[in-house]
């Protein structure tokens, strides 16, 4: 494995663990939320270790590296969100700017996922897993390519609408549109393929 990538993995894991530990130190830590955060984090670590086996590819395959990078981003997001949720009552910035925090979180998730979506290998564990995308590799590619294409237009609409009109509504509906458009188009594409109208 690339030495620089190993260092990057180590840094992300350390930052994630720091965020989780900081969540434990919050005065009003929610026990159920804490357990959910820890369980999700453990599952993501297991997925990270066994990615080649899950994807059915060799450890050096570029697709495995893409899946692992996406998994590292998920680990970091889970840990940071867990920390922020536990400390939200103590952090004035989070309390007073909750809608801006939600907007920022949605934008970061869309940009992060949108940039790697077109590189996701055909699999049943990560990505836009719909009945039609996991049955046909070409449909999978179309759906994830469209996620990538829509990323920046959707982010710009969310950002402008969120700052000028309503951050919470634009964050919610922007994310829904970002997922729904590729989902519906890939369903239509899959229907054309199985009916023999598209090769």
N, C-alpha and C positions, 0 to 999 in steps of 0.2 A: 504494500500500500504506500502511496505517496506520503513522504515525511511531513510535508506542509499540511496535507489533509488530516493526518493523524493529530497534529498540533491543533488544527481547527476543531476537530471532534472533541479533543480534551478541553479546550476553552469553552465550547458550548455546554458540555456536560458540567463543568465547574460552575459556570454562570447559572445553569438551571438548578443545580443543587443549592447554590447560595440563595436563589429566589425561593426555593422550597423551605429551606431552613429559616429564612426571614419570615415566611408565612407562619411558622410555628411560634415565633416570638411575638406575634401580634397579641395585644391584650384580650381581644374578644374573638379568638380563633374559633371558627366553626368546625367542630369535630367531624361532621359528615362531609363537609367540603374538603377538609384536610385529607380524609381517607380516599375520597374520589380522586383528588389531585395526585396522591401518591400512587394509587392503583393504575391510573392512566399513564403516569410517568414510567412505572415498572413495565407495563405492557409495551410502551414505546421503546424502552431499552431492549426488551426481548426481541421485538420486531427488528431493531437495528442490528443486533447480533446475528439473527437468523435470516436477514434479508435475501442472501443468495439462495438459500434453501426454499424460502417462500416464493421467490420469483422464478425458481428453477433455472438460474443462470450462474455462471462462474463468478467468484468474488471480484475478479478484475474487469468484469463487463461494465462498460460506461453506464448502462441502464441501472445497474445495481448502485453505482455511485450516485446517480441522480435520485434514486429512491431514498438512499441513506441521507443525502443532503436535505431532502424534503422532511424526512423523519427528524433530523436534528432541529430544523426550524419548528416543527410541531412540539418537540420537547421543550424548546426555549419558550415558545408561546404559552404552553400549558403552565410551565413553572412561573413565568412572569404574571400571567393572569391570576393564578392561584395566589401569589404574593399580594397583588394589587387588591383582589377581592377581600382577603383577610385584613388588609390594612386600610381599606377604603374609609372606615369610620374615623380613622386617625389622621388621614392625609387631607388637608384642606383643599389642595389642588384637585384631587380626585372627586371630593364631595361637591365642590363648587363648579367643576367643569366636566361632569359625568358625560354629557352628550358629546363634548369634544373628544373625550377619551374613547368613547364608543366609536365615533367617526374615525379616529386615528387607528384604532384596532382593526376595524373592518378594512380600511385602506391598506394597511400593512399586510393583512392576510390575503387580500385579493392580489396585490402586487407580488407577494412571495409565491403564492400558488400559481398565479397566471404566468409567471416567467418560466416556471419549470414544467407546467402542465403539458406543453407539446412534446416534452422529452420523456414523459412517463411511459414505461414499457407496458405492454398489454398484460394485465394481471387482475386478480380478483380481490386484492387487499387494499390498494391505495389508488386514489384518483376518483373520477366520476363513475362510480360503480352502479350502473343501471341494468335492468334485465337485457336491454339490447346492446349496450356497450361491452358487456362481458361475454357476449355470444359471438361477436364478430370483430376481428382486429381492425378492419378498415373503419367501421363505425366508431370504435374506440379512438382511433387517430383523428377522425373528423371532429368528434366531440371535444377532445383535448386541444386540438389546434384552434378551434373556435374560442375556447376559454382563453387561450393566449391572445388571440386577436382582439377580444372584447375587453381585456384588462384595462388598458389605458383610457379608452373612451368612457368606460364605466367609472373609473377612478376620477376622471375629470368632472363628470356629471355629479358624482357623490360629493366631491370637494366643493364645487361651486354652489350646488344646491344646499349642501350641509352648512356652509359658512354664511350664505345669504338668506336661506329660508328656514329649514328645520333639519338639524344635524341627525337626530334620531331616525326620522322618517326616511331621509335620503340614504342613510347607512343601511337601514333594513331593506328598503325596496331596491336599492342598488345591488346589494348582495343577492337578493332573490332573483333579480333580472339576470345577473351575471351567471348564475347557475341554471336558471330556467331556459334561457335562449339556446345554449348548446344542448341541453337535455332534450328539448322539443325538436330541434333541428335534427339531432342525431337519431331520434325516434323515427322521424319522417324519412331520413336517409336509409335507415335500417329496413323500413317497410318497403322502400323502392328496391333495395337489394334482394330481399327475400321474394319479392314478387317478380324479380327478373327484369325490372325496368332500369336498373343501375348496375354497372359492373364494378 
